[in-house]
Amino acid sequence: MKAGFFVAGTDTGVGKTVFSAALLRSFAARGLRGAGMKPVAAGCEGGRNPDVEALLAASGAAIDRGLVCPYLFEPAIAPHIAAREAGVRIDLAVIDAAFRELQTQVDVVVVEGVGGFRVPLNERDDTAGMARRLGLPLMVKPVCEGSSLGMSKVRVAGGLEEAYALAVNYDRVVMAEKFIEGPELTVGILGDEVLPIIKLETPRDFYDYQAKYVSDDTRYILPCGLPPARERALQSLSREAFAALGCRGWGRVDLMLDAAGEPQLLEVNTAPGMTDHSLVPMAARAVGLSYEDLCLRILEAARLG
């Protein structure tokens, strides 16, 4: 599945480019070809914009600048004003065509927004329209948060603004990604050992805070029901993702299987829950580790520096 991400923020200078570039580098570390895209950039010298240059440097492929940034303006002012002064109309169809072309060339495209979430591009469109182009439904979530706080599943374009307003309460940088339909799996890592996979099922829209901590109808399936060879392959993939991000000791890797059965990694959690009903202790019990033994194993693997 070709993946696309839209990174937004509350304003200019809050870290959208830094986060987008880091995301691209993490994809490259996993062997994925990524491309950054800043559809509209205002503020450049000699035809170069620093944000665009940072995305090009972090992209894991040689990409045409015209696709990375279809609209580049010299004055560092609001994009719709810069476009008007240049006698140019910013057209979402042009941006969409560039995005689709990038998708044919790489595995994943990271689109960096302009300023805040609802920055005007012309008399009709704003940057929220770029997120819509990723395709609905979308998941909108704060970049730095846990327990699914601030997350929303957006089924219709009209829900984007409300979802962004919720997410920005938790982090000034917000991302949107295409929703993946399929089973959700979680894999505990304990030193060199990969714990059994747990399959998560909830009647809710997605595995949200309510499903994790409140509802009593969430199902934790262990063994997960996958064929043994398939489970081993996903455990190996999870271990590789954990190592690729420079993690060590213990943690948890969350992933989903898409409609084609292909694994899509969601995140690596470096501080997963440790209540007696949390996922890592649950997987540890399946291999004969008590909660107390698990705590000792975590402490034994702990290192400074």
Buried (B, 14 or more C-beta within 10 A) or exposed (E): EEBBBBBBBBEBEBBBBBBBBBBBBBBBBBEBBBBBBBBBBBBBEEEEBEBBBBBBEBBBBEBEBEBBBBBBBBEEBBBBEBBBEBEEBBBBEEBBEBBBBBBEBBBBBBBBBBBBBBBBBBEEBBBBBBBBBBEBBBBBBBBEBBEBBBBBBBEEEEBBBEBBBBBBEBBBBBBBBBBBEBBBBBBBBBEEBBBBBBBBEBEBEBBBBEBBEEEEEBEBBBEBEBEEEBBEEBBEBBBBBBBBBEBBBBBBBBBBBBEEEEBBBBEBBBEBBBEEEBBBBBBBBBEEBEEEEBBEBBEEEEEEE
